[in-house]
């Protein structure tokens, strides 16, 4: 049975030649000054485990509520230990409005796990040249 051991979003992630996973800048909030906007660059990271030396066909869905904004088809090949580290670079995903966005990893239409991203409208705090009182 396939399952997710780790799932997150980050600023950067990589897998070494030895299969070691490195994750930098884990986040679940996106502060923006206007909508619509885009998620310029992020990395979806997951560790899945299942049967050893088995290929699984997975889907990564990016949604806001019930609206699917993007789907990525992924192949995951487990190692001798039955695990696989996955890193998916995401560029230019649409962030249409404030609220929660969901990245869900599925296998055979069954959700294995998900990571949430909260898009928040923040005031543009540009320097005014004035010192605070």
C-alpha positions as CSV (number, residue, x, y, z in Angstrom):
1,X,0.0,0.0,0.0
2,X,1.4,3.4,-1.0
3,X,1.6,6.1,1.6
4,X,3.1,9.5,2.1
5,X,5.7,10.0,4.9
6,X,6.5,13.6,4.2
7,X,4.8,16.4,2.2
8,X,5.6,20.1,2.1
9,X,6.3,23.2,0.1
10,X,9.6,25.0,0.1
11,X,11.7,27.7,-1.4
12,X,14.2,25.1,-2.7
13,X,14.7,21.3,-2.6
14,X,17.1,18.8,-4.2
15,X,18.0,15.1,-4.1
16,X,21.7,14.2,-4.1
17,X,23.2,11.4,-6.1
18,X,23.0,9.2,-3.0
19,X,19.3,9.9,-2.7
20,X,19.5,12.3,0.2
21,X,16.8,14.9,0.3
22,X,17.6,18.6,1.1
23,X,14.8,21.0,1.8
24,X,15.3,24.8,2.4
25,X,12.7,27.3,3.4
26,X,9.6,25.3,4.3
27,X,6.5,27.6,4.1
28,X,2.7,27.4,4.1
29,X,1.8,31.2,3.7
30,X,2.2,33.5,0.8
31,X,2.0,37.2,1.5
32,X,1.1,39.3,-1.6
33,X,0.3,42.9,-2.3
34,X,-2.3,42.3,-5.0
35,X,-4.5,39.7,-6.6
36,X,-4.4,38.0,-9.0
37,X,-0.7,37.1,-8.8
38,X,1.5,34.0,-9.4
39,X,3.6,31.8,-7.2
40,X,6.8,32.7,-8.9
41,X,8.8,29.6,-7.9
42,X,8.4,26.9,-5.2
43,X,9.1,23.2,-4.7
44,X,6.6,20.5,-3.8
45,X,8.4,17.8,-1.8
46,X,7.2,14.4,-0.8
47,X,8.5,11.1,0.4
48,X,6.4,8.1,-0.5
49,X,6.7,4.5,0.6
50,X,5.2,1.4,-0.9
51,X,6.4,-1.9,-2.4
52,X,10.1,-2.1,-3.1
53,X,11.3,-1.5,-6.7
54,X,7.8,-0.5,-7.9
55,X,6.8,2.2,-10.2
56,X,3.7,4.3,-9.2
57,X,1.8,6.7,-11.4
58,X,0.8,9.7,-9.3
59,X,-1.0,13.0,-9.8
60,X,-0.2,16.3,-8.1
61,X,-3.3,18.5,-8.2
62,X,-3.3,22.3,-7.4
63,X,-6.7,23.4,-6.2
64,X,-8.6,26.3,-4.6
65,X,-11.7,24.8,-3.1
66,X,-13.1,22.4,-5.6
67,X,-11.6,24.3,-8.6
68,X,-8.6,22.4,-10.1
69,X,-6.0,25.0,-11.3
70,X,-3.3,22.6,-12.5
71,X,-2.5,18.9,-12.6
72,X,0.9,17.3,-12.9
73,X,1.4,13.6,-13.8
74,X,4.3,12.1,-11.9
75,X,6.1,8.7,-12.0
76,X,7.6,7.5,-8.8
77,X,9.9,4.5,-8.6
78,X,10.6,3.2,-5.1
79,X,14.0,1.9,-4.1
80,X,15.0,-1.3,-2.4
81,X,13.7,0.1,0.8
82,X,10.3,0.8,-0.7
83,X,10.7,4.6,-0.5
84,X,11.1,7.4,-3.0
85,X,11.9,11.1,-2.5
86,X,10.1,13.4,-4.9
87,X,10.9,17.0,-5.8
88,X,8.7,19.0,-8.2
89,X,9.7,22.5,-9.2
90,X,6.6,24.7,-9.6
91,X,6.8,27.9,-11.6
92,X,4.2,30.6,-12.3
93,X,1.2,28.9,-10.7
94,X,-1.9,31.2,-10.6
95,X,-3.0,32.7,-7.3
96,X,-6.3,34.3,-8.1
97,X,-7.6,35.4,-4.7
98,X,-7.0,35.4,-1.0
99,X,-7.6,32.0,0.7
100,X,-6.3,28.5,1.0
101,X,-4.8,26.6,-1.9
102,X,-4.1,22.9,-1.8
103,X,-1.5,20.7,-3.3
104,X,-2.7,17.1,-3.2
105,X,-0.8,14.0,-4.2
106,X,-3.1,11.2,-5.5
107,X,-2.7,7.6,-6.6
108,X,-5.6,5.9,-8.5
109,X,-7.9,8.9,-7.6
110,X,-7.2,8.4,-3.8
111,X,-5.5,11.2,-2.0
112,X,-2.3,10.2,-0.3
113,X,-1.5,13.5,1.4
114,X,-1.6,17.2,0.9
115,X,0.1,20.5,1.6
116,X,-1.8,23.8,2.1
117,X,-0.8,27.2,1.1
118,X,-2.6,30.3,2.5
119,X,-2.5,33.4,0.3
120,X,-2.8,36.5,2.3
121,X,-3.2,40.1,1.1
122,X,-0.7,42.4,3.0
123,X,-0.3,46.1,2.7
124,X,2.7,47.3,0.6
125,X,5.1,48.4,3.4
126,X,7.5,50.4,1.2
127,X,9.9,52.7,3.0
128,X,8.6,56.3,3.2
129,X,11.9,57.9,4.2
130,X,10.4,59.0,7.5
131,X,11.6,57.7,10.8
132,X,9.0,56.2,13.2
133,X,7.9,58.3,16.1
